[in-house]
Amino acid sequence: MQVDDYKKAHSRPKNNGTKQLFDNPILEALSRTHILVPIGMWLVLSVFLGWYAFTYTDMSSGYIVALFGMGLFVFTIFEYVLHRYLYHLEPTTPRRAKIQYTFHGVHHEYPKDKTRLAMPPALAIFVAGAFFALFFLLMGEAAYAFFPGFLVGYSGYLAVHFIVHAYAPPKNFFKQLWINHSVHHYKNPESNYGVSTPMWDYIFGSFQK
């Protein structure tokens, strides 16, 4: 994909349809997922790691809960940074445009494609393993309590992201998140990077009404 082709596709979101990314049918199938699959995976893993933290580590219950809350909070800034600086990587060359389109541009072109509203499990498992290894290297057994909070934060992000793309504006507290993300997709893709919370957009000046 050329840079100009990428920009044209990125600026014209389609409200129906899908896009084939890979000629290989296996790779193409692996690039899609039902939203409940990753959410279920990460919540089950979170419960298991939390159980392990309470049962097999010397950490106090209060410390475990604090680490869980810290993981939840850290995910919100991670979500913002990832979305702003990786998913919206400037497509200055054909290679960068291809990478950006495959990871996120296709979602902007087909924002209602329910099969591409989450990282496919086949890839996400390796990414999650790498993150747990990093957290364990940095904080030791505290990772057993921190990582579940991080994963619950990610699961919440996935749920909110699915809701705002798959359903009409809700009549509850999700409505403002729906509006914020719609601004990102249909008004200004260089704003409103936060999906689960607009907090960091307010802090870093990227929020737009």
N, C-alpha and C positions, 0 to 999 in steps of 0.2 A: 504494500500500500504506500503510495506517494504521500508526501506531507499535505499537499493541496487536497487530495482525495480524502484524507483523514479529516481535515478541517471542515470540508463540506458535509461529510457524514455526521460529524460531531455537532454541527449547528442545526441539523434538521431531525429532531427526535421523531420517531414513528410510534404511534400509540397501539399498534398491533403488529403481529408477525415476529419473526426471529431471524437469526443470521447464522449460517454455517461457518464455523471457524476453521475446521479441519477436514481435509479430504478423507482421512482415515476414519471409518465409522466408529471404531473403538475409542479413539481419542475424542471424537465429537461427542459420543455418549458420556465419556468421563468428564467433559467440560460442563455438564449440566447436573442439576440435583433438585430434588423436592426439598423445600425449605425445612420440613420437619426432620429430615435426615441429619443435617449438621447440628441443628438445635438439640435434637435428642442425644446425639453423640457427645456434645460438649457438656450438657447438663449431667449425663450419666457419669462422665469422667470427673466432673467437678464433685459430685457426691462421693465417688470412690476416693478421690484424693483428700477430700475433707474428712472422711471416715478414717483414712490412714493417718492424717495429721492428729486427730483426736486419740487414736488407738495406739499408734506405734511410735510417736515422738514424745519428747519430754516437754514440749511447749505447753504452757497453760492455756486454758480455754479462752481467757481474755485476750491473750496474745494471738491466738489463732483467729479469733474474730476480727481483731485489729488488722492483721495481715490480709484477711479476706477483703475487708473494706478498702485497704490500700490497693489491692489488686484491682478492685472494681474501679477505683478512682483513676489509677494509672492507665487503665484501658481507655478512658475517655480522651485523654491527651494523645494516646497512641492512635486511636481512631482518627482524630483530627489531623495529626501529622502525616499518617499514612495516606489518607484521602487527599490532602492538599499537595503533598510533595512527591508521592509515588504514583498514585492513581491519576493525578493530573500532571504528570511529567510532560514538560514542554516538548512537543514533537518537532524538534529542530532538524532532524534527519529522518530519512525513510525508515531506518532501523528503530529509532526511538518511537516513531509514529506507529510502527507495527506492534512494538511491545506495549505501548500505552493503549492502543486500540484493543488488543487481545485481553489485557487485564481489566480495562475499565471503559474504554471508548465504545465498545459494543453495547455496554449497558446504557450509555447515554444515547446511542442511536435507537435502541429498542428497550426503553425503560420499563415497559409493561411485560417483558418476557419473564415469566415467573420461574423459569428453569435456570435463570442466570442471576439470581438475586443473592447468591451466596457463593463463597469459594467452594469448588467441588471437593467432596471428601477425600478423593484420591490424592489431591495435592495438599489439602488442609491438614491431613494426618502428619505429613512430613514437616510442615510448617509448625504445627503445634509441638511436635517432638523437639524441634530445634529450639523453640522458645522455652520449653520446660528445661531443656539441658542448659540453656543460657541462665535462666533464673536460678537453677540449682547450683551452677558454678558461682554465681554472684552471692547467693544467700543461703546455700546449704539446705537443711531440712525445712527452713522457713518457706521454701518454694511449694511445699505440700499444702500450705494454707494460702499463700499469695496467688498461686496459679489458678485455683478454683474461682477466686474473685475475678481474675482477669477473664476467665472463660465465661463466667456468668455475665460479665459486662459485654463480651462478644455475642453471647446468645441473645441478650437484650437488644443489642444493635441489629442483629439479624431479624429479630421479630419486628422491631419498629420499621426497618427498611422494607420488609415484606408488606407490612400493613399499609405504608404510605404509597406503595406502588401497585398493590393488588386490589385495593378497595377505594371507594369514594371517600371524600373527606368525612371523617367520623365526627360525631357530636359529643365528644368527650375531650380529655386532656391531650389525646393524640392529634387533635386537629391542628394545633400550632406547629407540631413537628411535621405534619403533612404539608402545611403551607411553606415552612422553611425549606423543606427538601424540594418542593415544587419550584421554588425560586431558583434553586441550584440547577435544576434540570431544564427549566423552560424560560428563565429570565436571564440568569447570569451564572454560568458554570464556574466562574472564579470567585464565588462567594458561598456562604452557608455550607461549609464542608462538614460540620457536625451533623450527624444523623440522629443519634440517640440523645444528644443534648446540644443546644446552641451556645453553651457556656464559653467554649474556647473561641468561637467566632466573635463573641462580644469582647473577650479579652484581647484578641489579636487583630481586631478591627476588620474582620472579613464578613461580618453579618450585614445582610441587606433585607429590607422589608419587601 
